Amino acid sequence: MQGGRLLTVLVCLASTVALVSAGDPYFYYTWNVTYGTAAPLGIPQQVILINGQFPGPNLNSTSNNNVVINVFNNLDEPFLLTWSGLQHRKNSWQDGVTGTSCPIPAGTNFTYHFQPKDQIGSYFYYPSTALHRFAGGFGGLRVNSRLLIPVPYADPEDDRTILINDWYAKSHTALKNFLDSGRTLGSPDGVLINGKSGKLGGNNAPLFTMKPGKTYKYRICNVGFKSTLNFRIQGHKMKLVEMEGSHVLQNDYDSLDVHVGQCFAVLVTADQVAKNYYMVASTRFLKKEVSTVGVMSYEGSNVQASSDIPKAPVGWAWSLNQFRSFRWNLTASAARPNPQGSYHYGKINITRTIKLANTKNVVNGKVRFGFNGVSHVDTETPLKLAEYFRMSEKVFKYNVIKDEPAAKITTLTVEPNVLNITFRTFVEVVFENHEKSMQSFHLDGYSFFAVASEPGRWTPEKRNNYNLLDAVSRHTVQVYPKSWSAILLTFDNAGMWNIRSENWERRYLGQQLYVSVLSPEKSLRDEYNIPLNTNLCGIVKGLPLPTPYTI
């Protein structure tokens, strides 16, 4: 324990324990994961609860805090949680995906210990195993700036989380059976705001109450499965201030397209007539729009909200233009690759270009998805464990996937998909979407600069259109139909990291891969040793741990 000889203060709050010392403080949580019954769309169905809550509890942290969560799996099958957007510097052991961790067996527990080192921002957590995410188990995750670090706006009256997502009325088990049998999930049955669906003119209890004249911070995250959601608040502007861990130039928006896996933080001022107002979340880019409403009430008012709600924008050109309006705030003090704000990523030489084209094909009569003709399958032994125990060749092959997709992909290779990337190299990754549907992609362990998104196919000449000055540093990027998006980043975080489609149907059916970033020094300066409480499974079960890294 850091500062163990110094005076400590122990604070107990429900299932949370805070141990504060002269070093970075420790916060302890106990989470019980169970099945329960809820009626998000008005019909009772099985959901996954954390400490009896659906959605799960908000996890509130501060930069550099040590977060220790003891997760008890009371389900009837293995379970994992992942912390979307947290970089887990030098510590992919805590990432909570099946390529790095053995799932927590039913009836047992596992303790996560991670530190949002030099990060701030709005994130969320969710189950990464099977289709558990379709039953719940997700919740908001915020990382606040330390008190001595100023933020580029006045302290709001309150800081609130809004989780929006599409939803299916069928159980996660039934949906998994659909995919395993070769069927597709189709369009969602509804949309939720913080686990609830509302109706215009219905008896909707307010989700939030605001004091007239006060300004509130709302962290809006799309924790759904496949649908871009447009979010808007009747009669109110939203001032965008932060996006996936980066302060941004503060522009006002009437509505925001929030793609799957993305989080925005906005300021909303209660400057309208004191009454109720609707928040609206509706699907985009689907054949049929699905939507829901939630009530935001002014304190002391019982005047019902007007049924005249704002319409969603039409088409994806509007959405692309909105993406281009997002700019990194280079003058804000915050956790960033360089705290002085002078990180000139546009002047670094690109050492490697990786183009990832989404691929769809039928394998043994069932639909599979992939990148560049390779469809990933999980292994009984997590990839990171096989690598750490020097048994990779018994579990997977490196670089089955190529940096450039074939001109025409007619087949899909189904096997573990692991790409080796040299430590500390500056790499360009291009996501190409050859389909007519909307796509969203995420990279664990990093933030990257989303420098461009354009229609058509990518060519090297497209680099002339990159934003090389103030592209937002983030961890999720959308790719529009028949379009491409480019990101730039330095692979300086040693570990095994997941690149995946945020469309969970596609991810479950193979549209993901892992990047292995190995430090040649094998030093604690670059990567932490395997935690002593790590579950071992597959071919490494029962084996003694390898010789630990040293300084």
Protein Blocks (a to p, Z undefined) as FASTA:
>chain_A
ZZklpccddddehjaccdddfbdcddddddddddddddfnopacddddeehiacdddddd
dehiacddddddfbfbdcddddehiaogoilklnopaklbccddehiacddddddehiac
ddddddfehjllmngopacddddddfklccfbdcdfbdcddddddddfbdfklmmmmmmn
opaebjafbdceehiacdehiacddfbdcdehiacddddddfbfkbccddddehiacddf
beghiacdddddfbdcddehiacddddddfbccdddddddddehiabdcddddddddehi
acdcdfbdcdddedjklmmmmmmmpccdfkbgcddfblnopacfklpccfbdcddddddd
deehiacddeehiacdddfbdfklmmmnopmmmmbcehkbcfbdcfbdcbdcdddddddd
dehiacddddddfbfbdcddddehiacddfbdcehjddfklmmmpcfklpccdfbdcdde
hiacddddddfbgcddddddfblklmmnopacddddddfklpakloccddfklccehjlg
oiacdddddZZ
